[in-house]
Amino acid sequence: MTTPEQVVRDFCAAAGERDAALLRPFFSDDVVYHNIPMDPAVGIEATMAVIDMFVGICEGLEFEIHHLAIEGDVVLTERTDTFTIGGKTAPLPVMGVFHVQDGKITAWRDYFDMGQVTAIFGMA
């Protein structure tokens, strides 16, 4: 059986492929995905809609894990997520929390500064 750490490492590596169909098998059907500055996506379909939107607008995407800590089924990641959108490449510091059960991500929360995102991509 795959460990929670390996599930998260594999997921973060796969994110760079920008292929939602490749990412879907990492999640349980009842997953909750919450980018903390925004409303949570509850369930696999809502989660995949958010992921589809992100991979659809990104020309490039990379999740670089700097530190990882595990407590049971919970995996914490300190990462830099680098997005390329509209020709602009921007690294974003992120703290992520993943809950993994039976080899599937059941909850994923990312904490980051939304002000930094809007400033980088001119959304403000």
Secondary structure per residue as TSV (DSSP state, phi and psi in degrees):
chain	resnum	aa	ss	phi	psi
A	1	M	-	360.0	138.8
A	2	T	-	-73.0	136.6
A	3	T	-	-76.1	157.2
A	4	P	H	-55.3	-39.6
A	5	E	H	-60.0	-45.4
A	6	Q	H	-67.3	-37.5
A	7	V	H	-57.7	-47.4
A	8	V	H	-67.9	-42.5
A	9	R	H	-61.5	-43.8
A	10	D	H	-65.0	-40.1
A	11	F	H	-62.6	-47.9
A	12	C	H	-62.8	-37.4
A	13	A	H	-66.7	-41.3
A	14	A	H	-69.0	-25.9
A	15	A	H	-57.0	-33.3
A	16	G	T	-65.1	-15.9
A	17	E	T	-75.3	-17.6
A	18	R	-	54.6	43.5
A	19	D	-	-127.6	103.7
A	20	A	H	-59.5	-35.7
A	21	A	H	-64.1	-32.0
A	22	L	H	-71.7	-31.3
A	23	L	H	-83.2	-30.1
A	24	R	G	-51.7	-43.8
A	25	P	G	-64.0	-13.6
A	26	F	G	-73.6	-17.9
A	27	F	E	-104.2	148.2
A	28	S	E	-77.4	162.8
A	29	D	E	-64.0	-28.5
A	30	D	E	-103.0	21.9
A	31	V	E	-54.9	147.1
A	32	V	E	-120.6	120.0
A	33	Y	E	-112.0	121.4
A	34	H	E	-133.3	107.3
A	35	N	E	-80.7	107.9
A	36	I	T	-52.2	-34.8
A	37	P	T	-69.2	-10.9
A	38	M	S	-119.2	177.5
A	39	D	-	-73.2	148.2
A	40	P	-	-72.6	151.5
A	41	A	E	-99.1	122.8
A	42	V	E	-110.9	121.9
A	43	G	S	95.9	161.1
A	44	I	H	-64.0	-40.1
A	45	E	H	-67.8	-43.0
A	46	A	H	-66.1	-40.8
A	47	T	H	-62.4	-45.7
A	48	M	H	-67.0	-30.8
A	49	A	H	-63.5	-41.8
A	50	V	H	-66.5	-45.8
A	51	I	H	-63.4	-42.4
A	52	D	H	-56.6	-42.2
A	53	M	H	-63.5	-47.5
A	54	F	H	-62.0	-49.8
A	55	V	H	-69.0	-25.2
A	56	G	H	-70.3	-32.0
A	57	I	H	-94.3	-13.1
A	58	C	-	-89.6	132.8
A	59	E	S	-88.1	-21.4
A	60	G	E	-152.5	148.7
A	61	L	E	-154.4	131.6
A	62	E	E	-144.4	133.1
A	63	F	E	-106.7	111.2
A	64	E	E	-104.5	115.4
A	65	I	E	-84.6	124.6
A	66	H	E	-95.7	-43.5
A	67	H	E	-139.6	148.0
A	68	L	E	-142.1	133.9
A	69	A	E	-132.1	145.8
A	70	I	E	-128.7	136.7
A	71	E	E	-136.6	101.0
A	72	G	T	63.7	-120.5
A	73	D	T	-92.4	5.0
A	74	V	E	-104.6	129.7
A	75	V	E	-121.0	123.9
A	76	L	E	-102.8	134.8
A	77	T	E	-126.6	131.6
A	78	E	E	-100.7	118.6
A	79	R	E	-133.2	165.5
A	80	T	E	-118.3	118.2
A	81	D	E	-97.9	119.9
A	82	T	E	-106.9	119.4
A	83	F	E	-108.9	140.6
A	84	T	E	-118.2	116.7
A	85	I	E	-136.6	128.3
A	86	G	T	57.7	34.0
A	87	G	T	81.7	-4.7
A	88	K	E	-100.6	130.8
A	89	T	E	-107.7	130.1
A	90	A	E	-139.9	123.4
A	91	P	E	-82.8	137.7
A	92	L	E	-127.2	118.1
A	93	P	E	-67.1	133.2
A	94	V	E	-138.5	139.2
A	95	M	E	-109.5	120.9
A	96	G	E	-116.2	145.3
A	97	V	E	-125.4	122.4
A	98	F	E	-119.5	133.1
A	99	H	E	-105.5	127.8
A	100	V	E	-125.5	126.0
A	101	Q	E	-133.6	134.4
A	102	D	T	52.1	38.4
A	103	G	T	78.8	7.9
A	104	K	E	-124.3	144.8
A	105	I	E	-77.6	119.1
A	106	T	E	-100.2	-20.5
A	107	A	E	-152.5	142.3
A	108	W	E	-142.9	118.6
A	109	R	E	-121.9	129.9
A	110	D	E	-117.0	133.6
A	111	Y	E	-112.6	125.8
A	112	F	-	-158.2	172.1
A	113	D	-	-92.9	105.0
A	114	M	H	-63.2	-31.1
A	115	G	H	-60.2	-37.3
A	116	Q	H	-66.3	-40.2
A	117	V	H	-63.8	-48.9
A	118	T	H	-65.9	-35.1
A	119	A	H	-67.8	-42.7
A	120	I	H	-63.8	-44.4
A	121	F	T	-99.3	13.1
A	122	G	T	64.4	34.2
A	123	M	-	-91.8	-8.2
A	124	A	-	-79.6	360.0
